[in-house]
Amino acid sequence: MSAALNFLFFSIERIKRTLLACYLIKALGIIKEDLTLLSTLLTPRARGKEEVTKIPMDY
């Protein structure tokens, strides 16, 4: 009986570690996507403020 409980306990611990690792990987992926989106939004081109080259006009 003790061996069965021991096995069950370690199985549950292994499942918890696996789920925790999956959640961490998913969270890191979400953070990476957010940072990519943020850097895209902060670039001048994304905000519609592209640099305009001024052409000198001769009068």
C-alpha positions in Angstrom: 0.0 0.0 0.0 2.8 2.4 0.9 4.5 1.7 -2.5 1.3 2.5 -4.3 0.8 5.8 -2.5 4.4 6.7 -3.1 4.0 6.0 -6.8 0.8 8.0 -6.9 2.4 11.0 -5.1 5.4 11.1 -7.4 3.1 10.7 -10.5 1.0 13.7 -9.3 4.2 15.7 -8.6 5.5 14.9 -12.1 2.2 16.0 -13.7 2.2 19.3 -11.7 5.8 20.0 -12.8 4.9 19.3 -16.5 1.8 21.6 -16.3 3.8 24.3 -14.6 6.5 24.1 -17.4 3.7 24.3 -20.0 2.2 27.3 -18.4 5.6 29.0 -18.2 6.4 28.3 -21.8 3.0 29.6 -22.8 3.4 32.7 -20.7 6.8 33.4 -22.2 5.3 33.1 -25.7 2.6 35.6 -24.8 5.1 38.0 -23.4 7.2 37.7 -26.5 4.2 38.4 -28.7 3.3 41.4 -26.6 6.8 42.8 -26.9 6.8 42.2 -30.6 3.5 44.0 -30.9 4.7 46.8 -28.7 7.9 47.3 -30.7 5.8 47.3 -33.9 3.5 50.0 -32.5 6.4 52.1 -31.3 8.1 52.3 -34.7 7.3 55.6 -36.6 6.1 53.7 -39.7 3.4 51.9 -37.7 2.1 55.1 -36.4 1.9 56.6 -39.8 4.6 59.1 -39.3 7.0 58.1 -42.0 9.9 60.3 -42.6 9.1 62.7 -45.5 12.0 63.8 -47.6 11.7 67.5 -48.3 12.4 68.5 -51.9 13.9 72.0 -52.1 11.9 74.2 -54.3 13.7 76.7 -56.5 11.8 80.0 -56.8 
